[in-house]
Amino acid sequence: MANVAPEPPASPERPLSAGHLIVAQLEREGVRRVYGVPGESFLDVLDGLHDSSISTVVTRHEGGAGFMALAEGRLTGLPGVAMVTRGPGAANAFIAVHTAYQDATPLLLFVGLVPVSDRGREAFQEFDLAGWFGSTAKKVVMLDDPTATARVVAESIHVARSGRPGPVVIGLPEDVLTRPAGPSRPVRPLAVPRPRAAEAELKELVRRFEHARRPLIVVGGEGWTAESGQELMRWATRHSIPVLADFRTYDAVPHDLEGTGAYAGSLGYGRGDHAARLLDEADLTVFLGAPRGDVLSDGYTRGLDSETVLVLPGDAQGHCGRIDQFVSAHAPSFVLDLVTTPASPDADVAWFGAAREAHARFAAPAPEPTTSDDDAYVDLTAVMAVLREELTPDAVITYGAGNHALWPARHLPHRTPASLVAPRNGAMGMGIPAAVAASLVFPGREVVSVAGDGCFLMNGQELATAVGHGAVFVALVVDNGCYATIREHQEGAYPGRPSGTRLTNPDFAAWARSYGAYGETVTSHRDFREAFRRARASGLPAVLHLIQDPAVRAPATAA
């Protein structure tokens, strides 16, 4: 491996190095934080960050860094930025790139690489950047020309945000970073297109609504605002059109706790049977920001033959079944145009009313158990009932993947955009890094993470990052001693033969306290409210260790 000497600091006579110009361009783009694990392959970038307005959030694992950056992208719309080193570091960050790609979330991953002179010689930690990431990133680019630094960063951010958002990976050869970037300075950020529908397209959609008796709207994707979500819900309520959310995009539109609005639940894993029936029975389905994909359609089996309108900013990637009208538009912007278009839909009011009533029953937590036998464990449904009363209206909820996520997905309402961060690709280990990022992005908002015992320890070490950087949240660690999702599948396919799913857990509360966080164990749901208040009042990142009945797999059967 070459021994690369750093360039002296920039002066009026000396241009910036490529590494320093990367930082300057990120500043110009409005980046507030970068998340990463340091590596000797990008020391010049780290040196540029030393005097930067950008905060460097040092994480304990590259997977945690990637998930934090992904969460920032999800919450702000500006690509979250992660920085990792070559080989093993890049491998650890790969999970976040896959998640960003399948979730359509903007992400920028910088990867330090071997010097150009060592390329192709099986140098220490060398790997093929495009070979690894080419199948799961929107773009993979190598910074081989230091004079192109600002342009490459600006174009990469533009690609990550444009059309169907996603991850872009930039390779940084170690020797290129220390070279002068020539006369180049930061360039103007590239405008991101937000395509709007043509008037004829809006009129065609309105005609379809007016001829449908059971129209249905499905929302999803990124970029929803308070205005677009509220306007859509007012319009849909006025015209008796139920609105469903795609899997884990529940915060696209505001929910209504009184059952008088148009929100009728979500599709995908954990959905209610009533939501599936809506998809089956609709005679017109309008997808705003989300394709009819695998998870939404129960494995390509539901709603495939109904009249379909698709509104997406790019192409129909991931969509299955009919497309009767395709509108290439940014869905939240499209909504603001739609609601001003004269329309007189004649929807089935009874169908609409039954839909929202079914959702209200499904989402409401069951009454708290009353028998003393139930006090041996924490009933998560009762916990969700407490959280519905305790959480602030704009609280951010995070979770990873596993059966523990079924409870918050079903019972916790979302009233504001950017209030949910959860992996749509089913990646475990995202909940805690997402909570760290959410607290740093929105320091004035409450953040709660619901984690399974398996999911938590995949990136639970980022509790140290939270303590070190002042992130504050409450993590509920649901301890049932097993990988419950897989155990549930085993119980169905191989009854009485559990294999490879048992977990041995630490005392999570004591573990949290060892990091300088707040930790408390809760063994009965009756004690949860006061424990939650103590955790919240601590002013620290907090872990509540909830002991769950190992036999419980999911909330009560859907209504």
C-alpha positions as CSV (number, residue, x, y, z in Angstrom):
1,M,0.0,0.0,0.0
2,A,1.4,3.4,-1.0
3,N,2.4,5.8,1.7
4,V,0.5,9.0,0.7
5,A,1.8,12.3,2.1
6,P,-0.9,14.9,2.8
7,E,-0.9,18.2,1.0
8,P,-0.4,21.4,3.1
9,P,-3.6,23.3,4.1
10,A,-5.2,25.4,1.3
11,S,-4.2,29.1,1.0
12,P,-5.2,31.8,-1.5
13,E,-2.3,30.6,-3.7
14,R,-2.9,26.9,-3.2
15,P,-6.1,25.2,-4.3
16,L,-8.0,22.9,-2.0
17,S,-7.2,19.2,-2.0
18,A,-9.9,16.9,-3.4
19,G,-10.6,15.7,0.2
20,H,-11.2,19.2,1.5
21,L,-13.2,20.1,-1.6
22,I,-15.6,17.1,-0.9
23,V,-16.3,18.7,2.5
24,A,-16.7,22.2,1.0
25,Q,-19.2,20.9,-1.6
26,L,-21.2,19.0,1.1
27,E,-21.4,22.3,3.0
28,R,-22.6,24.1,-0.1
29,E,-25.3,21.4,-0.5
30,G,-26.6,22.0,3.0
31,V,-25.4,18.8,4.6
32,R,-25.4,19.1,8.4
33,R,-23.9,15.8,9.5
34,V,-21.9,12.9,8.2
35,Y,-21.9,9.5,9.9
36,G,-19.0,7.2,9.8
37,V,-16.3,5.0,11.1
38,P,-12.9,6.6,10.4
39,G,-10.3,4.9,8.0
40,E,-6.8,5.7,6.9
41,S,-8.1,5.6,3.3
42,F,-9.9,8.9,3.6
43,L,-7.8,10.9,6.1
44,D,-7.8,14.0,4.0
45,V,-11.6,14.1,4.1
46,L,-11.5,13.7,7.9
47,D,-9.0,16.6,8.0
48,G,-11.3,18.7,6.0
49,L,-14.1,18.0,8.4
50,H,-12.0,19.2,11.3
51,D,-12.8,22.9,10.6
52,S,-16.1,22.3,9.0
53,S,-19.6,23.4,10.0
54,I,-20.6,19.8,9.3
55,S,-20.8,17.6,12.5
56,T,-19.0,14.3,12.3
57,V,-21.0,11.7,14.1
58,V,-18.6,8.9,14.9
59,T,-20.4,5.6,15.1
60,R,-19.4,2.2,16.4
61,H,-20.1,0.2,13.3
62,E,-20.4,1.0,9.6
63,G,-23.9,-0.6,9.5
64,G,-24.9,1.9,12.2
65,A,-23.4,4.8,10.2
66,G,-25.3,3.7,7.1
67,F,-28.6,3.4,8.9
68,M,-28.2,6.8,10.6
69,A,-27.5,8.4,7.2
70,L,-30.5,6.6,5.7
71,A,-32.7,7.9,8.5
72,E,-31.5,11.4,7.9
73,G,-32.3,11.1,4.3
74,R,-35.8,9.7,5.1
75,L,-36.5,12.6,7.6
76,T,-35.1,15.5,5.6
77,G,-35.2,14.6,1.9
78,L,-31.6,15.6,1.6
79,P,-29.3,12.5,1.1
80,G,-27.9,11.3,4.4
81,V,-24.1,11.0,4.2
82,A,-22.0,8.0,5.5
83,M,-18.3,7.6,5.2
84,V,-16.5,4.3,5.5
85,T,-13.2,2.7,4.6
86,R,-12.5,0.1,2.0
87,G,-13.1,-3.7,2.1
88,P,-14.5,-4.6,5.5
89,G,-15.9,-1.2,6.1
90,A,-17.7,-1.1,2.8
91,A,-19.0,-4.6,3.5
92,N,-20.5,-3.5,6.8
93,A,-22.2,-0.6,5.2
94,F,-23.8,-2.6,2.4
95,I,-27.0,-3.3,4.3
96,A,-27.8,0.4,4.4
97,V,-27.3,0.7,0.6
98,H,-29.6,-2.2,0.0
99,T,-32.2,-0.8,2.3
100,A,-32.0,2.7,0.7
101,Y,-32.4,1.1,-2.8
102,Q,-35.4,-1.0,-1.9
103,D,-36.9,1.8,0.2
104,A,-36.2,4.5,-2.4
105,T,-34.5,6.7,0.1
106,P,-31.7,9.2,-0.8
107,L,-28.3,8.2,0.6
108,L,-24.7,9.1,-0.2
109,L,-22.0,6.6,0.8
110,F,-18.3,7.6,0.5
111,V,-15.9,4.7,0.5
112,G,-12.2,5.1,0.9
113,L,-10.2,3.0,-1.6
114,V,-6.7,1.8,-2.2
115,P,-4.4,4.3,-4.1
116,V,-4.8,4.2,-7.9
117,S,-1.3,2.9,-8.2
118,D,-2.2,-0.2,-6.2
119,R,-5.4,-0.9,-8.0
120,G,-5.8,-4.4,-9.4
121,R,-2.9,-5.9,-7.4
122,E,-5.0,-7.4,-4.6
123,A,-3.8,-4.6,-2.3
124,F,-4.8,-4.6,1.4
125,Q,-8.6,-4.4,1.6
126,E,-9.0,-3.9,-2.1
127,F,-12.3,-4.8,-3.7
128,D,-14.4,-4.0,-6.8
129,L,-16.6,-1.0,-5.9
130,A,-18.9,-1.3,-8.9
131,G,-19.0,-5.1,-8.7
132,W,-20.2,-4.9,-5.1
133,F,-22.6,-2.0,-5.2
134,G,-23.6,-1.9,-8.9
135,S,-26.7,-4.0,-8.5
136,T,-28.1,-2.1,-5.5
137,A,-27.2,1.5,-6.0
138,K,-28.6,4.1,-8.4
139,K,-25.1,5.0,-9.4
140,V,-21.5,4.0,-8.5
141,V,-18.8,6.5,-9.4
142,M,-15.0,6.6,-8.9
143,L,-13.3,9.9,-8.1
144,D,-10.2,9.4,-10.2
145,D,-9.9,13.0,-11.3
146,P,-9.3,15.5,-8.4
147,T,-10.4,18.4,-10.5
148,A,-13.9,16.8,-10.9
149,T,-14.5,16.6,-7.2
150,A,-17.2,19.3,-6.8
151,R,-19.0,18.2,-9.9
152,V,-19.0,14.5,-8.9
153,V,-20.4,15.3,-5.4
154,A,-23.0,17.7,-6.8
155,E,-24.1,15.2,-9.5
156,S,-24.3,12.4,-7.0
157,I,-26.5,14.3,-4.6
158,H,-28.7,15.2,-7.6
159,V,-29.0,11.6,-8.7
160,A,-29.8,10.4,-5.2
161,R,-32.7,12.9,-4.9
162,S,-34.1,12.8,-8.4
163,G,-36.8,10.6,-9.8
164,R,-37.1,7.5,-7.7
165,P,-34.7,8.4,-4.8
166,G,-32.0,6.0,-3.8
167,P,-28.3,5.5,-2.9
168,V,-25.2,6.7,-4.7
169,V,-21.8,5.3,-3.9
170,I,-18.6,7.4,-4.4
171,G,-15.2,5.7,-4.3
172,L,-12.3,7.7,-3.0
173,P,-8.8,6.5,-3.9
174,E,-6.5,7.5,-1.1
175,D,-3.9,9.2,-3.3
176,V,-6.5,11.2,-5.3
177,L,-7.9,12.8,-2.1
178,T,-4.6,14.6,-1.3
179,R,-4.0,16.0,-4.7
180,P,-4.9,19.6,-5.6
181,A,-8.4,20.0,-7.1
182,G,-7.0,22.6,-9.4
183,P,-8.9,25.9,-9.7
184,S,-12.1,24.1,-8.8
185,R,-14.3,25.4,-6.0
186,P,-17.7,24.3,-4.7
187,V,-20.3,24.5,-7.4
188,R,-24.0,25.5,-7.3
189,P,-26.2,22.6,-6.1
190,L,-28.2,21.1,-9.0
191,A,-31.9,21.7,-8.9
192,V,-34.0,18.6,-8.3
193,P,-36.9,18.1,-10.7
194,R,-40.4,17.9,-9.2
195,P,-42.5,17.1,-12.3
196,R,-46.1,18.2,-12.2
197,A,-49.0,16.6,-14.0
198,A,-50.4,18.2,-17.2
199,E,-53.9,19.6,-17.0
200,A,-55.2,16.9,-19.4
201,E,-53.8,14.2,-17.1
202,L,-55.6,15.7,-14.1
203,K,-58.9,15.9,-16.0
204,E,-58.5,12.3,-17.1
205,L,-58.0,11.1,-13.5
206,V,-61.0,13.2,-12.3
207,R,-63.1,11.4,-15.0
208,R,-62.0,8.1,-13.7
209,F,-62.9,9.1,-10.1
210,E,-66.3,10.3,-11.3
211,H,-67.1,6.9,-12.9
212,A,-65.9,4.8,-10.0
213,R,-68.1,3.5,-7.2
214,R,-65.4,2.1,-5.0
215,P,-62.3,4.3,-5.6
216,L,-59.2,3.7,-3.4
217,I,-56.1,5.8,-2.9
218,V,-52.8,4.2,-1.8
219,V,-50.0,6.6,-0.7
220,G,-46.3,5.9,-0.3
221,G,-42.8,7.0,-1.1
222,E,-40.9,10.0,0.1
223,G,-41.3,13.8,0.1
224,W,-44.7,14.1,1.7
225,T,-45.3,17.4,3.6
226,A,-47.9,18.5,6.1
227,E,-49.7,20.5,3.4
228,S,-49.8,17.7,0.8
229,G,-50.9,15.1,3.4
230,Q,-53.6,17.3,5.0
231,E,-55.0,18.5,1.6
232,L,-55.2,14.9,0.3
233,M,-57.1,13.7,3.4
234,R,-59.5,16.6,3.3
235,W,-60.2,16.0,-0.4
236,A,-60.6,12.2,0.1
237,T,-62.9,12.6,3.1
238,R,-65.0,15.1,1.2
239,H,-65.5,12.7,-1.6
240,S,-65.7,9.5,0.5
241,I,-62.6,7.8,-0.9
242,P,-60.6,5.6,1.6
243,V,-56.8,6.1,1.8
244,L,-54.4,3.3,2.5
245,A,-50.6,3.6,3.1
246,D,-48.0,1.4,1.6
247,F,-45.9,-0.7,4.0
248,R,-44.0,1.5,6.4
249,T,-45.0,4.8,4.8
250,Y,-47.7,5.3,7.4
251,D,-46.6,8.9,8.0
252,A,-47.3,10.1,4.5
253,V,-50.7,11.4,5.5
254,P,-52.2,12.3,8.9
255,H,-54.2,9.6,10.7
256,D,-57.5,10.4,12.4
257,L,-58.1,9.0,15.9
258,E,-61.8,9.9,15.9
259,G,-62.6,7.7,12.8
260,T,-64.0,10.7,10.8
261,G,-61.3,11.0,8.3
262,A,-60.4,9.0,5.2
263,Y,-57.4,7.1,6.6
264,A,-58.2,3.4,6.5
265,G,-55.0,1.7,7.4
266,S,-52.0,0.2,5.7
267,L,-51.0,-2.6,3.4
268,G,-48.2,-5.1,3.6
269,Y,-47.0,-7.2,6.6
270,G,-49.2,-6.7,9.6
271,R,-52.1,-5.3,7.6
272,G,-55.7,-5.8,8.7
273,D,-58.0,-8.0,6.7
274,H,-60.2,-5.0,6.1
275,A,-57.3,-3.3,4.2
276,A,-56.8,-6.4,2.0
277,R,-60.5,-6.4,1.2
278,L,-60.4,-2.8,0.1
279,L,-57.6,-3.6,-2.3
280,D,-59.6,-6.6,-3.6
281,E,-62.9,-4.7,-3.9
282,A,-61.8,-1.4,-5.4
283,D,-62.9,-0.7,-8.9
284,L,-60.3,2.1,-9.2
285,T,-57.0,2.2,-7.4
286,V,-54.8,5.3,-7.5
287,F,-51.2,4.8,-6.4
288,L,-49.6,8.1,-5.3
289,G,-45.9,7.7,-4.8
290,A,-45.9,3.9,-4.5
291,P,-46.0,1.1,-7.0
292,R,-48.2,-2.0,-6.5
293,G,-45.3,-4.1,-5.4
294,D,-44.6,-7.4,-3.7
295,V,-45.3,-6.6,0.0
296,L,-48.2,-4.2,-0.7
297,S,-50.0,-6.8,-2.9
298,D,-49.5,-9.8,-0.6
299,G,-46.9,-11.4,-2.9
300,Y,-48.3,-10.2,-6.2
301,T,-51.8,-11.7,-5.5
302,R,-54.1,-8.8,-4.6
303,G,-55.7,-5.9,-6.6
304,L,-53.8,-6.7,-9.8
305,D,-56.8,-6.5,-12.1
306,S,-58.6,-3.3,-10.9
307,E,-58.5,-0.2,-13.0
308,T,-55.2,1.4,-12.0
309,V,-53.6,4.9,-12.1
310,L,-50.0,5.2,-11.2
311,V,-48.4,8.5,-10.1
312,L,-44.6,8.2,-9.7
313,P,-41.7,10.6,-10.4
314,G,-39.8,8.1,-12.5
315,D,-40.8,4.9,-14.3
316,A,-43.0,2.0,-13.0
317,Q,-40.1,0.2,-11.4
318,G,-41.4,-2.5,-9.0
319,H,-45.0,-2.3,-10.1
320,C,-47.1,-5.3,-11.0
321,G,-50.5,-5.6,-12.6
322,R,-52.6,-3.2,-14.7
323,I,-51.7,0.4,-15.5
324,D,-54.5,2.3,-17.2
325,Q,-53.0,5.7,-16.7
326,F,-49.4,6.6,-15.8
327,V,-48.6,10.1,-14.6
328,S,-44.9,10.9,-14.3
329,A,-45.1,13.4,-11.4
330,H,-43.9,14.0,-7.9
331,A,-46.8,12.6,-5.9
332,P,-47.1,15.2,-3.1
333,S,-47.0,18.0,-5.7
334,F,-49.5,16.1,-7.8
335,V,-51.9,16.1,-4.8
336,L,-51.8,19.9,-4.5
337,D,-52.9,20.1,-8.2
338,L,-55.5,17.4,-7.9
339,V,-57.4,19.0,-4.9
340,T,-57.9,22.2,-6.9
341,T,-59.4,20.4,-9.9
342,P,-63.2,20.5,-10.0
343,A,-64.4,17.0,-9.3
344,S,-67.7,15.3,-8.4
345,P,-66.9,11.6,-7.5
346,D,-70.0,9.5,-6.8
347,A,-68.3,7.0,-4.4
348,D,-70.1,4.4,-2.4
349,V,-70.5,6.2,1.0
350,A,-71.4,3.0,2.8
351,W,-68.2,1.2,1.5
352,F,-66.2,4.2,2.6
353,G,-67.8,4.3,6.1
354,A,-67.3,0.6,6.6
355,A,-63.6,1.0,5.7
356,R,-62.8,3.6,8.2
357,E,-64.8,2.0,11.0
358,A,-63.0,-1.3,10.4
359,H,-59.7,0.5,10.6
360,A,-60.7,2.2,13.9
361,R,-61.5,-1.1,15.4
362,F,-58.3,-2.7,14.1
363,A,-56.0,0.2,15.3
364,A,-57.5,0.6,18.8
365,P,-55.6,-1.3,21.5
366,A,-57.6,-3.9,23.3
367,P,-58.6,-3.2,26.9
368,E,-55.9,-3.8,29.4
369,P,-55.9,-7.3,30.9
370,T,-57.4,-7.5,34.3
371,T,-56.4,-10.8,35.7
372,S,-53.4,-11.2,38.0
373,D,-52.0,-14.0,35.8
374,D,-51.3,-11.4,33.2
375,D,-48.9,-9.5,35.5
376,A,-46.0,-12.0,34.9
377,Y,-45.2,-10.3,31.6
378,V,-45.6,-7.0,29.7
379,D,-48.6,-6.9,27.4
380,L,-47.4,-4.9,24.4
381,T,-50.9,-4.0,23.4
382,A,-51.4,-2.3,26.8
383,V,-48.0,-0.6,26.3
384,M,-49.3,0.8,23.0
385,A,-52.4,2.1,24.7
386,V,-50.2,4.0,27.1
387,L,-48.0,5.4,24.3
388,R,-51.1,6.7,22.4
389,E,-51.9,8.8,25.5
390,E,-48.3,9.8,26.4
391,L,-46.6,10.6,23.1
392,T,-46.5,14.1,21.7
393,P,-48.3,14.5,18.4
394,D,-45.1,15.0,16.4
395,A,-43.2,12.1,18.0
396,V,-40.8,10.2,15.8
397,I,-41.2,6.4,15.9
398,T,-38.4,4.0,14.8
399,Y,-38.1,0.3,14.6
400,G,-36.3,-2.4,12.7
401,A,-37.7,-5.7,11.5
402,G,-39.4,-8.4,13.4
403,N,-42.6,-9.3,15.1
404,H,-42.1,-6.5,17.7
405,A,-42.8,-4.0,14.9
406,L,-46.4,-5.3,14.4
407,W,-47.6,-3.5,17.6
408,P,-46.4,0.1,16.8
409,A,-47.3,-0.3,13.1
410,R,-50.9,-1.3,14.1
411,H,-51.6,0.9,17.1
412,L,-49.5,4.1,17.0
413,P,-51.0,6.8,14.8
414,H,-49.0,9.3,12.8
415,R,-50.2,12.9,12.7
416,T,-47.2,14.6,11.0
417,P,-44.8,13.8,8.1
418,A,-41.3,12.6,8.9
419,S,-42.5,10.8,12.0
420,L,-41.6,7.2,11.1
421,V,-38.3,5.6,10.2
422,A,-38.4,1.8,9.6
423,P,-36.9,-0.4,6.9
424,R,-39.2,-1.3,4.1
425,N,-36.9,-4.1,3.0
426,G,-37.1,-5.9,6.4
427,A,-33.6,-5.1,7.5
428,M,-32.9,-5.8,11.2
429,G,-30.8,-3.5,13.3
430,M,-32.1,-0.2,12.0
431,G,-34.3,1.0,14.9
432,I,-31.5,2.3,17.3
433,P,-29.3,4.0,14.6
434,A,-32.5,5.6,13.3
435,A,-33.4,6.9,16.7
436,V,-30.0,8.4,17.1
437,A,-30.3,10.2,13.8
438,A,-33.9,11.3,14.4
439,S,-32.9,12.9,17.7
440,L,-30.0,14.8,16.1
441,V,-32.1,15.9,13.2
442,F,-35.0,17.0,15.4
443,P,-33.6,17.8,18.8
444,G,-36.9,19.3,20.0
445,R,-39.0,16.3,19.1
446,E,-39.7,13.2,21.1
447,V,-38.2,9.9,19.7
448,V,-39.3,6.4,20.7
449,S,-37.8,3.2,19.2
450,V,-39.5,-0.2,19.6
451,A,-36.9,-3.0,19.3
452,G,-37.0,-6.7,19.5
453,D,-34.3,-8.4,21.5
454,G,-32.8,-9.8,18.2
455,C,-33.1,-6.6,16.3
456,F,-31.7,-4.4,19.2
457,L,-28.4,-6.1,19.6
458,M,-27.6,-6.0,15.8
459,N,-26.8,-2.3,16.3
460,G,-27.4,-1.6,20.0
461,Q,-23.8,-0.5,20.4
462,E,-24.9,2.8,18.8
463,L,-26.3,3.6,22.3
464,A,-22.7,4.7,22.9
465,T,-23.0,7.1,19.9
466,A,-26.2,8.5,21.4
467,V,-24.5,9.2,24.7
468,G,-21.4,10.7,23.0
469,H,-23.4,13.0,20.7
470,G,-26.3,14.0,23.0
471,A,-29.0,12.1,21.2
472,V,-32.1,11.5,23.5
473,F,-34.7,8.8,22.9
474,V,-36.5,6.0,24.7
475,A,-35.9,2.5,23.4
476,L,-38.3,-0.2,24.3
477,V,-36.5,-3.6,24.1
478,V,-39.0,-6.4,23.8
479,D,-37.4,-9.5,25.3
480,N,-39.1,-12.8,24.4
481,G,-35.9,-14.8,24.1
482,C,-36.2,-15.7,20.4
483,Y,-36.2,-14.6,16.8
484,A,-40.0,-14.5,16.9
485,T,-40.8,-14.0,13.3
486,I,-38.8,-17.1,12.2
487,R,-40.1,-19.1,15.2
488,E,-43.6,-18.3,14.0
489,H,-42.8,-19.6,10.6
490,Q,-41.3,-22.7,12.1
491,E,-44.4,-23.3,14.2
492,G,-46.5,-23.3,11.1
493,A,-44.3,-25.4,8.8
494,Y,-42.4,-27.5,11.4
495,P,-44.6,-27.7,14.5
496,G,-42.8,-28.7,17.7
497,R,-39.4,-28.4,16.1
498,P,-37.9,-25.0,16.9
499,S,-34.4,-24.7,15.5
500,G,-31.8,-21.9,15.4
501,T,-34.1,-19.3,16.9
502,R,-33.4,-19.2,20.6
503,L,-31.7,-16.2,22.1
504,T,-29.7,-15.7,25.2
505,N,-30.1,-12.1,26.4
506,P,-28.2,-9.8,28.7
507,D,-29.8,-7.6,31.3
508,F,-30.5,-4.8,28.9
509,A,-31.2,-2.2,31.6
510,A,-27.8,-2.8,33.2
511,W,-26.2,-2.9,29.8
512,A,-27.7,0.5,29.0
513,R,-26.5,2.0,32.3
514,S,-23.0,0.8,31.6
515,Y,-23.0,3.1,28.6
516,G,-24.1,6.1,30.7
517,A,-27.7,5.8,29.5
518,Y,-30.9,5.3,31.5
519,G,-31.9,1.7,32.0
520,E,-34.9,0.0,33.7
521,T,-36.5,-3.4,33.6
522,V,-40.3,-3.6,33.3
523,T,-41.9,-7.0,34.1
524,S,-45.6,-6.0,34.0
525,H,-47.5,-3.6,31.7
526,R,-49.1,-2.1,34.8
527,D,-45.7,-0.5,35.6
528,F,-45.0,0.7,32.1
529,R,-46.5,4.2,32.3
530,E,-44.4,5.4,35.2
531,A,-41.3,3.7,33.9
532,F,-41.8,5.5,30.6
533,R,-42.2,8.8,32.3
534,R,-39.0,8.2,34.4
535,A,-37.1,7.3,31.2
536,R,-38.4,10.4,29.4
537,A,-37.5,12.6,32.4
538,S,-34.0,11.3,32.6
539,G,-32.8,13.5,29.7
540,L,-30.6,10.6,28.5
541,P,-30.9,8.0,25.9
542,A,-33.0,5.4,27.7
543,V,-33.6,1.6,27.5
544,L,-36.7,0.0,29.0
545,H,-36.3,-3.7,29.1
546,L,-39.7,-5.2,28.6
547,I,-40.2,-8.9,29.5
548,Q,-42.7,-10.4,27.0
549,D,-44.5,-13.7,27.2
550,P,-42.3,-16.0,24.9
551,A,-45.5,-17.6,23.5
552,V,-46.9,-14.3,22.1
553,R,-46.2,-13.7,18.5
554,A,-48.4,-10.8,17.4
555,P,-51.3,-8.5,18.5
556,A,-54.8,-10.0,18.7
557,T,-56.3,-11.3,15.5
558,A,-57.4,-8.5,13.2
559,A,-61.0,-7.3,13.2
